[in-house]
Amino acid sequence: MAFTGVTRSYGAVRAVDGLELTIAPGETVALLGRNGAGKSTTLTMLLGLLPPTEGEVRLFGGTPESAVRAGRVGAMLQDGKPIPRVTVRELVGFVAATYPRPMDVDEALELAGLDAFAGRRIDRLSGGQAQRVRFAVALAGNPELLVLDEPTAALDVEARRAFWASMRSYARRGNTVLFSTHYLEEADEHADRIVVLDRGRVAADGSGAEIRRRAGGSSVSLDLAGASSEPLAGLPGVCAVEIHGDRARLRSTDSDATVRALAELDLIRGLQVAPASLEDAFLALTTRAPLTPLTPSTPLTPPATGARPAKETV
């Protein structure tokens, strides 16, 4: 899968802005971004439902439309309503019959955790069970790539856990998964790689640990006790400073060096050092400051490339 110079405009608004993104076979990739960052537009173009204004989207060496028709791509989108008077098995079987090399219906139901509900009408399922049906429908064509747009939105904790167990079973077969989510802990736990979008471009690309480290790997907080905060921004390792009343919070790429410098300034009152969370990194990367892409192969303040090194693509 490859996006090359992809832009999608709606009038004067650029939802996607020169996107460069490559995903290799077998990867499980989370797509993160604030509302309006371009996630849904990116997924819609990937599925061939919307053409790019500029640039090219390629799937398995061809167009998204041809990959979808061949059953090589399955998708779970946010929109969708239950179909009345149709059982789970009937729906999955109907969808499977439209593909040239479908997955066995029983296999799709098992992977989605729907064995016990196969004969139940879809309009009589719970929200979590209905979401599993969408997953089974996405599997019906026996896809090599599964695209999930906010797959666990509105699900309770138990339903979310069951869904990800099913998804991991699918991914362990060597298939590729691309999902967008607002649950950062899901991205950290279930993705091999996280891509952060901001204003339609890649702001960061790497594992959760890489993104945390490159966006400021640790949080160092202290009581100012009346001291000036002016020297803090220039301390070794410090890449951001927040002041809340008389307490300062520093984001640092080298907490040891930062703490030593604070000690020399006699600024270690109420000192706390903690690893940065993925949420900290996400917020740092998606502020409204000028965009500075971060990738595993670039320094903290790289040129604006935003692309991950090329691999064999889906």
N, C-alpha and C positions, 0 to 999 in steps of 0.2 A: 504494500500500500504506500502510495507516495502522493503528497501534495507538492506541486512545484510552482512557486510564484502565484499562489491562488488568492484572488481577491473576489469578494462578493459585496456589491454595493446595492443599497436601497435608496435611490435618489442621491442625496449628498452624504448619506451615512454609509461608512464602510464597516460592515459587520465582521468581515474577514479581510485582512490587509497584508497581502504578499506572503501568505502562509507557506512555510517550508517545513514539511514533516514527513518522515519515513518510518514505517513500522515493519519489522521483520517477522517472518512466520514463527508462530509459537509464543510470541510475546503476549503478556497480559498488561495492558496499558490503561492507566486512568487519565482522564481529561478533566482538569480542574479549571475553574475561572469564576469570577463574579458573574452575577446576572448581567447579560449584555456583552460578555467577553467574546462571544462568537462560537460557543460550544455547539449549540443546537444547529446553527447554520453550517458548521463544519461537518457534522454528522449527516445532515440532510444532503449536502453535496456529495459526501462519500457514498451515499446510497443511490445517487443518480436522480434524486427527487428535485434537485435544484441545480441548474448549471452555474459554474463560476462566471463572474463577469470577465475575469482575466485569469490566465494560468491554466494548469492542467491537473486533473485528478486521475490517477491510474490505480486499478485493482487487478492483481494477478496478471499484469502486463497488458490489460485491455481497459475498456471503459467500465465504469461502475454498472451501467445498465446491463452489459453482457454478463458480468459476474453475478448479478442478482438473478437474471433469467436462468442461468445455469445452476442456481441453487448453491453457489459457493459462498454466499453472504446471507446471514440471517440477522434480523433486527427486532429489538424491543423498543418501541417509541413511547413517549409519555401519553399520547392521545389514544383513545380506544374505549369502546363501550361493549358490554357483554351482549352476545347474540341470544335472543330468547329461544326457548324450546329446542336447543341443540345441546347434545351432550359433549363432554370433553373429548371423548374418543372420536365422535363424529366430526368435530371441528378439526382436530389434528389430522385425522385421516383425509379429510377433504383438502386441506392445505398441502399435505404431503403428495397427494395425487397430481398436483399441478407442476411438480418438479421432475426433471429427467432421472435423477438418482436419489430418491428420497431416503430418509432414515426410516427404519422400521417403526411403525406407530407405537408398539409396545416399548421399544427402546427409548423413544422420545419421552413417553409418559414416565418411564422409570427414571431417566435422567432428571426430569423436572420434578420428581417426587409426587407424581399424580396417580400412582397405581390404584390407590384406594378410592379415587374420585373419578375414574374413567367413565363410569356410567351416569354421573350426576350432570344435571343441566347446568350450563355455565352461568345463567342468571340467578342461580341459587347458591353460588359459591361465596365464601368470604373474600375480603380484599386480598389477603395473602394468597389464597388458593387461585384467585383470578390472575394474579401476577405470575404464578407458576404456569398457568395456561398460556400466557403470552410467551413465556420462556419456551414451552413445548412447541408452540407454533413457530417460533424463531428457529428451533432445531429441526423442524419438519423436513426442510430441504437438504439435510445433512451438510450444513455449511462448514467451511474451513475458517471463516471469519464471522464472529458474532459481535454485533454493534448494539450497545445497551445505553439508552438515554435515560438517566436517573432511574435505574431499575428498581430501587428499593424505596422510592419516595412514597410516603404515607403508610409504609409497612411498620408493624410493631417489631420489637426486638427479636422475638422468637421467629417471626416470619422472615426477617432479614437474615438471621443466622441460617435458616433452612435454605433460603435462596442462594446464598454464597456457597453453601456446601454443594448444591447442585451445579453451580457454575464451575467450581473447582474440579468436579468430576469431568465436565466437558473439556476444560482447559488441559487436564492431565493427558488427554488423548493427543496432544500436540497441536491443538487448534489455537487460533489467535483470538484474543478478546480485546475490544476497545470499549470502555465504558466511561460515561460522564457521571459525576456525583457531586452533591454538596456535603456529603458526609466524609470529612477528611480522614477519619479513622479507617473508613472502608478502603480508601485509596492506599493508605499506608500499609494496611494489613493484607490486601488482596492483589495489589499491582506489583509487577516486576519493575515497572517504570512509570513515572508520573510526568505528564506534560501539563504545564501551567500556561493557560492562555490569558492574555491581557490585551484588550482593544484589538482583537483579531490577529494577534501575533504571538509567537512562542516567547514567553518570558522566562521559562525555566524548563529543563528537560533532564531527568535523571532519576535515580532511586530516591526514596524518601530521605534517606540519610544524606545523600549528596546534596539535595535541595536544601535541607536544613543547614548543612555545613556552609554552603556557598552563599546562602542568604543571611549568614550570621549564625554560627553554630552553637552559641551559648548565650544565655541571658545572665548579666551581672547587675545586681541591684544593690543600692546602698542608700543610707541616710546622709543627706548633705549637711545637716546640723548647722545651717546658716552659711556654709561655704559656697563659693561661686561654682556654678555649673559650667562656666566658660571653657575650662581646660579639658573637659571630658571628651569632647569630639575629637581631639587630637591625640588621644592616648593610643598606644599600640593595640591593634586588633579591632578597635571600635569602628563600626560602620553605621551605627544609628544611636541616637540618644533621645530618651523620652523623660520628661520631668513631670511628676505628679506631686504638687505641693512641695514638700521638703525631701521627697524621695526621687532618686534617679534610677532609671533602668537603661542599661547599655546592652546593645546587641553586638557581640564580639565574635570574630573569627579565630581568636586566640585568647581564650579566657585567662590562661596562666600569665601571659604578658600583660594583659589588662589589669589583673589583680596586683601584680608586682608594681606597676606604675601607680596604681591607686595607693598602695602602701607607702610609696615614696612621697606622695602628696598628703599622707595622713588622712586618707578618705576611705577608711574601711569600717566605719560604724554601721552596724546592722547589715553586714555584707552577706549576700546570698548569690550563689552561682548554680545555675541549672541548665541542662541542655535545652536548646530551643525546640519548641514543638513544631509540627508541620503547620499548624495554624499560624504560629508566629511567622514562619517563612512565607506562607501563602499571603498573609496580609502585607508583609514587607514587599513582596514581588508584585502585588496588584494594587498598589497605591496609585494615586493620580500624578505621581512624579513622572518625569520623562522616562520612557521605557528603556531598560537596560537588560537585554536577554542574558540568561545564565545557562550554560550547558556544562556537562562534566568535563569537557576538554578546554574550557575557557576560564580566564581569571575572573575575579570578582567584578571588574569593570571592563568588560570586553567590548569590541566593536559590535555593532548591531547586526548580528547574523541570525541568531535564534534557531539554527539548524543543528540537528544531531548528526554525527558522522554517518555517511551512507552505508547501508547494509543491503543484503538481499532483501527484497521487499515482497509483501503479500500481493 
